[in-house]
Amino acid sequence: MDAIQVLYGSTFGKKNFIFNYFEKQVYNFLNRSSKEGVKIFLKDSFEMDKLDPELSILRQKVLQKQPIPVKSDYK
């Protein structure tokens, strides 16, 4: 939620960021002036490990606080 607030300049205080907890990851982005919007959600079957196995290995190392090798080709 922090990233959404930073990217879109929305906050709870300005009342343009509304949080409802329904145990699902669903995001609605609305333009109040044009009354257009988009809904983004993650499916229950979404598994990052299947999308990017290398990221899965890296994530496990981070969670277990193991050292992560640095590749010299990163820029």
Number of C-alpha atoms within 10 A of each C-alpha: 9 8 8 13 13 10 8 11 11 15 15 10 8 9 8 14 15 11 9 7 7 7 6 11 11 13 14 10 13 13 9 9 6 7 7 9 10 9 9 10 10 11 10 8 6 9 11 10 12 10 10 10 11 10 13 15 11 15 14 11 13 12 8 9 9 10 9 10 7 7 7 6 5 5 4
